[in-house]
């Protein structure tokens, strides 16, 4: 069966896309340009239907959309973390501007990888990391930090995180060492942060949990490793060079630098 690739030109100016995410139903793309303009693009109508205005005065690193597609956040290197209500869109809708309804107190370290929790919890909470190696659980309704833990590692900087489907474990990877970091959401204290030595030849830049919550996929530009969460032992070691890694059940998927798309089952 012949595959088909569909490309969308999201805007016509010369700006670069700095961050991008999609709604759970895949109807909309949310993206931010290097001019810090956040837009919602309708993939069916092939047009911009909404703009979002936060309090950012620096680069926005990440966008996130809740499982119900009703809430969105923007996290930036300027230390701002803003929340928005995503308006309903109809065929007759004209492009509008939505201002943020709340934000966290500004921090000195920039926000880094951030994501909503899964299912119903995702409309109430999200997870964020900072370049100060903090992991936070955030109340997105009342715009406040519920839990926070600092990873005491002078030689490692968190650059990716993921959360299990049942929202019980956060997994992080980072530059500096080849270790993986896990912490249980029910007890986010420093003594509960686990450092898992890996067999990577270089620090893993990506660490993702599979949707069934049984495996962790870690990857750098040289190899990818599949871990069993129950034992935290590697069960599959693939010498494949990836620039991105995504997880769904037991299927690993990635995009290699030469443009080849590949998937395999451990």
SVG drawing of the C-alpha trace seen along z (x, -y; Angstrom):
<svg xmlns="http://www.w3.org/2000/svg" viewBox="-20 -41 51 49">
<polyline fill="none" stroke="black" stroke-width="0.4" points="0.0,0.0 1.5,-3.3 2.0,-5.9 1.2,-9.5 2.9,-12.4 0.9,-15.6 2.8,-18.9 1.3,-22.1 2.7,-25.5 1.7,-27.0 2.5,-30.7 4.0,-32.8 6.6,-34.9 10.3,-34.1 10.1,-33.1 11.2,-29.7 9.0,-27.4 10.5,-27.1 7.9,-24.8 5.0,-22.7 2.4,-20.3 -0.9,-18.8 -4.3,-18.4 -5.2,-14.8 -7.8,-14.5 -5.1,-15.6 -7.4,-18.4 -5.1,-21.3 -1.5,-22.1 -0.3,-24.6 3.1,-26.3 5.2,-29.2 7.5,-31.2 10.8,-32.8 8.9,-36.1 7.1,-34.5 3.7,-34.4 1.6,-31.4 -0.9,-30.1 -3.5,-27.4 -3.7,-25.9 -6.8,-24.1 -5.5,-21.1 -8.9,-20.5 -9.6,-24.1 -5.9,-24.7 -5.9,-28.1 -4.9,-29.8 -7.9,-30.0 -6.5,-31.5 -3.5,-33.4 -2.5,-33.2 -0.9,-36.0 1.1,-35.3 3.5,-37.4 6.7,-36.1 9.5,-38.5 12.0,-35.8 12.0,-32.6 9.2,-30.1 10.6,-26.6 7.5,-24.4 3.8,-24.3 1.3,-21.7 -2.3,-20.9 -4.5,-19.0 -6.1,-15.6 -9.5,-17.3 -8.0,-20.0 -9.5,-22.7 -6.3,-24.0 -2.9,-25.0 0.4,-26.2 3.5,-27.9 6.9,-27.5 9.8,-29.8 13.5,-30.4 12.5,-33.8 11.1,-31.9 7.4,-32.5 4.9,-29.7 1.4,-30.8 -1.9,-29.0 -4.7,-29.5 -8.2,-28.3 -8.5,-27.0 -11.7,-28.4 -14.1,-26.3 -13.8,-26.6 -16.5,-26.3 -16.4,-26.5 -17.5,-30.2 -15.0,-31.1 -12.7,-34.1 -9.2,-34.2 -9.2,-35.5 -6.7,-36.4 -6.8,-34.5 -5.0,-36.0 -3.6,-33.8 -5.8,-33.3 -3.0,-32.7 0.7,-32.0 3.2,-30.7 5.5,-33.1 8.6,-33.9 11.7,-31.8 15.3,-32.5 16.0,-29.3 14.3,-28.8 11.5,-26.2 12.5,-23.3 10.6,-20.1 6.9,-20.4 3.9,-18.2 0.3,-17.6 -0.5,-14.5 -2.6,-11.8 -6.4,-11.6 -8.5,-13.3 -5.5,-14.3 -4.2,-16.1 -7.0,-18.7 -5.9,-19.4 -2.1,-19.0 1.0,-19.1 4.7,-18.3 7.6,-20.7 11.4,-20.7 13.8,-23.6 17.4,-24.0 18.0,-24.2 17.3,-20.5 13.9,-20.8 11.0,-18.6 7.6,-20.1 3.9,-19.0 1.7,-22.0 -2.0,-22.7 -3.1,-24.2 -6.5,-25.3 -5.2,-27.4 -1.8,-28.1 0.5,-26.9 3.2,-24.3 1.9,-21.3 5.1,-19.3 8.7,-20.0 12.0,-18.1 15.5,-19.0 17.8,-16.5 21.2,-16.9 23.5,-16.3 26.2,-18.8 27.2,-17.0 23.7,-16.3 21.2,-18.7 17.6,-17.4 16.7,-17.8 13.8,-15.4 11.0,-13.9 8.0,-11.6 5.3,-10.3 3.7,-6.8 0.1,-6.4 -1.1,-6.0 0.7,-9.2 2.7,-7.5 6.3,-7.8 8.3,-10.6 11.3,-9.6 14.0,-12.1 17.2,-12.0 19.8,-14.6 23.2,-15.9 26.3,-15.4 26.0,-11.7 24.6,-8.5 22.2,-8.1 18.4,-8.0 16.4,-9.6 13.1,-8.4 10.8,-9.7 7.4,-8.6 4.7,-11.3 3.2,-10.2 6.5,-10.9 8.5,-13.6 11.3,-13.9 15.0,-13.9 15.5,-10.5 13.0,-9.0 14.8,-10.2 16.4,-7.2 19.5,-7.4 19.7,-4.5 23.1,-3.9 22.7,-3.1 24.8,-1.4 24.8,-4.3 28.1,-5.3 27.1,-9.0 24.4,-10.8 20.9,-10.0 19.1,-13.2 15.7,-11.5 13.9,-9.3 10.3,-8.3 7.9,-5.9 5.7,-3.6 2.0,-4.0 1.5,-0.7 3.8,-1.9 6.1,1.1 9.1,-0.2 11.4,-3.2 13.0,-4.1 16.3,-6.1 18.2,-7.3 21.2,-9.5 22.7,-10.1 24.4,-6.7 22.1,-4.1 18.7,-3.4 18.0,-1.2 14.7,0.3 14.3,0.8 11.8,2.8 10.5,0.5 9.7,3.4 13.4,4.5 15.0,1.4 17.1,3.7 17.8,3.1 16.1,5.7 16.9,4.3 20.0,2.5 19.8,1.0 22.8,-0.6 20.6,-3.1 21.3,-6.8 18.1,-8.8 17.4,-12.5 14.0,-11.9 12.2,-9.1 8.5,-8.4 6.8,-5.6 3.5,-3.8 2.9,-0.5 5.8,1.8 6.5,0.1 9.5,-2.3 9.5,-4.9 12.1,-7.4 13.3,-9.7 16.9,-9.2 19.0,-12.1 19.1,-10.8 15.3,-11.1 14.6,-7.4 11.6,-6.6 12.0,-3.3 10.1,-1.3 10.7,2.0 9.2,4.2 11.5,5.3"/>
</svg>
